[in-house]
Amino acid sequence: MKNIFLLIEEIKKELVFETSRSSGKGGQHVNKTESRVTLVWSFTDSNLISEKEKELIVSKVKTYISGNLIRISTEENRSQIKNKKKSIYKLKSILEEAFKVDKLRKKSRVPRSVKEKRIKTKKQKGEIKKSRKKIDKREF
């Protein structure tokens, strides 16, 4: 797999940015400007990533996928340029998450001393519960 930074630089050419009016604070400025940015990337049509990487994206980051597009919407800043940068950063982190290789888990054994301690405490609890029983007067 390529370096993620180089990949993002190449992917930027394929990205489409949609703008719309943002909600929230900002007064009259929010009502006049389109500061919300939605990044749209058709990853299935991209030649920059392999079929295996496309499958990884589909399996690991389903929440950002609609159809064959990745959509990331950002409206945290009042500036459209800052929101574009933020959405590209989010795409980078999504791709890093998708391409991350999980470590294999090594099985470990439970030590004998731990098993013995568990059995010992179970027997002690059993003795405590046994001593709480009512005494049958007929046995005396």
Contacts in CASP RR format, 6 or more apart in sequence:
PFRMAT RR
TARGET T0000
AUTHOR 0000-0000-0000
METHOD contacts of the structure
MODEL  1
MKNIFLLIEEIKKELVFETSRSSGKGGQHVNKTESRVTLVWSFTDSNLIS
EKEKELIVSKVKTYISGNLIRISTEENRSQIKNKKKSIYKLKSILEEAFK
VDKLRKKSRVPRSVKEKRIKTKKQKGEIKKSRKKIDKREF
1 53 0 8 1.000
1 99 0 8 1.000
4 92 0 8 1.000
4 95 0 8 1.000
4 96 0 8 1.000
4 99 0 8 1.000
5 92 0 8 1.000
7 48 0 8 1.000
7 49 0 8 1.000
7 95 0 8 1.000
8 88 0 8 1.000
8 91 0 8 1.000
8 92 0 8 1.000
8 95 0 8 1.000
10 48 0 8 1.000
11 41 0 8 1.000
11 46 0 8 1.000
11 48 0 8 1.000
11 91 0 8 1.000
12 88 0 8 1.000
14 41 0 8 1.000
14 42 0 8 1.000
14 46 0 8 1.000
14 48 0 8 1.000
15 39 0 8 1.000
15 40 0 8 1.000
15 41 0 8 1.000
15 88 0 8 1.000
15 91 0 8 1.000
16 39 0 8 1.000
16 40 0 8 1.000
16 41 0 8 1.000
17 37 0 8 1.000
17 38 0 8 1.000
17 39 0 8 1.000
17 40 0 8 1.000
17 84 0 8 1.000
17 87 0 8 1.000
18 37 0 8 1.000
18 38 0 8 1.000
18 40 0 8 1.000
19 34 0 8 1.000
19 35 0 8 1.000
19 36 0 8 1.000
19 37 0 8 1.000
19 38 0 8 1.000
19 80 0 8 1.000
20 34 0 8 1.000
20 36 0 8 1.000
20 38 0 8 1.000
21 30 0 8 1.000
21 31 0 8 1.000
21 33 0 8 1.000
21 34 0 8 1.000
21 35 0 8 1.000
21 36 0 8 1.000
22 30 0 8 1.000
22 34 0 8 1.000
22 35 0 8 1.000
22 36 0 8 1.000
22 75 0 8 1.000
22 78 0 8 1.000
23 30 0 8 1.000
23 36 0 8 1.000
23 75 0 8 1.000
24 30 0 8 1.000
26 78 0 8 1.000
29 78 0 8 1.000
30 78 0 8 1.000
33 78 0 8 1.000
33 80 0 8 1.000
34 80 0 8 1.000
35 75 0 8 1.000
35 77 0 8 1.000
35 78 0 8 1.000
35 79 0 8 1.000
35 80 0 8 1.000
35 83 0 8 1.000
36 73 0 8 1.000
36 74 0 8 1.000
36 75 0 8 1.000
36 83 0 8 1.000
37 73 0 8 1.000
37 74 0 8 1.000
37 75 0 8 1.000
37 80 0 8 1.000
37 83 0 8 1.000
37 84 0 8 1.000
37 86 0 8 1.000
37 87 0 8 1.000
38 71 0 8 1.000
38 72 0 8 1.000
38 73 0 8 1.000
38 74 0 8 1.000
38 87 0 8 1.000
39 70 0 8 1.000
39 71 0 8 1.000
39 72 0 8 1.000
39 73 0 8 1.000
39 74 0 8 1.000
39 84 0 8 1.000
39 87 0 8 1.000
39 88 0 8 1.000
39 90 0 8 1.000
39 91 0 8 1.000
40 69 0 8 1.000
40 70 0 8 1.000
40 71 0 8 1.000
41 69 0 8 1.000
41 70 0 8 1.000
41 91 0 8 1.000
42 68 0 8 1.000
42 69 0 8 1.000
43 49 0 8 1.000
43 54 0 8 1.000
43 57 0 8 1.000
43 68 0 8 1.000
43 69 0 8 1.000
43 70 0 8 1.000
44 54 0 8 1.000
44 68 0 8 1.000
45 68 0 8 1.000
46 54 0 8 1.000
49 57 0 8 1.000
53 98 0 8 1.000
53 99 0 8 1.000
56 98 0 8 1.000
56 99 0 8 1.000
57 65 0 8 1.000
57 70 0 8 1.000
57 95 0 8 1.000
57 98 0 8 1.000
58 65 0 8 1.000
60 97 0 8 1.000
60 98 0 8 1.000
61 70 0 8 1.000
61 94 0 8 1.000
61 97 0 8 1.000
61 98 0 8 1.000
64 70 0 8 1.000
64 71 0 8 1.000
64 72 0 8 1.000
64 94 0 8 1.000
65 71 0 8 1.000
70 91 0 8 1.000
70 94 0 8 1.000
72 87 0 8 1.000
72 90 0 8 1.000
72 91 0 8 1.000
72 94 0 8 1.000
73 87 0 8 1.000
74 83 0 8 1.000
74 84 0 8 1.000
74 86 0 8 1.000
74 87 0 8 1.000
74 90 0 8 1.000
75 83 0 8 1.000
76 82 0 8 1.000
76 83 0 8 1.000
76 86 0 8 1.000
77 83 0 8 1.000
77 86 0 8 1.000
END
